[in-house]
């Protein structure tokens, strides 16, 4: 079990991802360099927020 660096809850890093979770994982690897440190919910929320507000990343 790991602790999420954003929300501080414990999570299982082997939990299967949704499509938003996969997008959040990609963002964690490519843009924020914090892959493996975020829970599924935070990865999903990050992906949704980038889709809505991260126009510079949606080119």
C-alpha positions as CSV (number, residue, x, y, z in Angstrom):
1,X,0.0,0.0,0.0
2,X,1.2,3.5,-0.8
3,X,0.0,6.9,0.3
4,X,-1.3,9.4,-2.3
5,X,0.8,12.5,-2.4
6,X,-2.3,14.7,-3.1
7,X,-5.1,13.4,-0.8
8,X,-3.0,11.3,1.6
9,X,-5.2,8.2,1.5
10,X,-3.6,4.7,1.2
11,X,-4.1,3.0,-2.1
12,X,-3.2,-0.2,-3.9
13,X,-1.0,0.7,-6.9
14,X,-2.1,-2.5,-8.7
15,X,-5.8,-1.5,-8.7
16,X,-7.1,-1.5,-12.3
17,X,-7.6,1.9,-14.0
18,X,-10.5,3.4,-15.8
19,X,-9.9,5.4,-19.0
20,X,-9.6,8.6,-17.0
21,X,-7.1,6.8,-14.6
22,X,-5.0,5.8,-17.6
23,X,-5.0,9.4,-18.9
24,X,-4.1,10.6,-15.4
25,X,-1.2,8.1,-15.3
26,X,0.1,9.4,-18.6
27,X,-0.1,13.0,-17.3
28,X,1.7,11.9,-14.1
29,X,4.5,10.4,-16.2
30,X,4.8,13.1,-18.9
31,X,3.9,16.4,-17.3
32,X,4.1,16.3,-13.5
33,X,6.7,13.5,-13.0
34,X,4.8,12.0,-10.0
35,X,3.9,8.6,-11.5
36,X,3.2,6.0,-8.9
37,X,2.5,8.6,-6.2
38,X,-1.2,9.3,-6.9
39,X,-4.3,7.2,-6.1
40,X,-6.8,6.3,-8.8
41,X,-9.3,9.0,-7.8
42,X,-6.6,11.8,-7.9
43,X,-5.3,10.5,-11.3
44,X,-8.9,10.4,-12.7
45,X,-9.7,13.9,-11.3
46,X,-6.5,15.3,-12.8
47,X,-7.3,13.9,-16.2
48,X,-10.8,15.4,-16.1
49,X,-9.5,18.8,-15.0
50,X,-6.9,18.8,-17.8
51,X,-9.6,18.0,-20.3
52,X,-11.6,20.9,-19.1
53,X,-9.0,23.5,-18.4
54,X,-5.6,22.4,-19.7
55,X,-6.0,23.7,-23.3
56,X,-2.2,24.0,-23.7
57,X,-2.0,20.2,-23.2
58,X,-4.8,19.4,-25.6
59,X,-3.0,20.4,-28.8
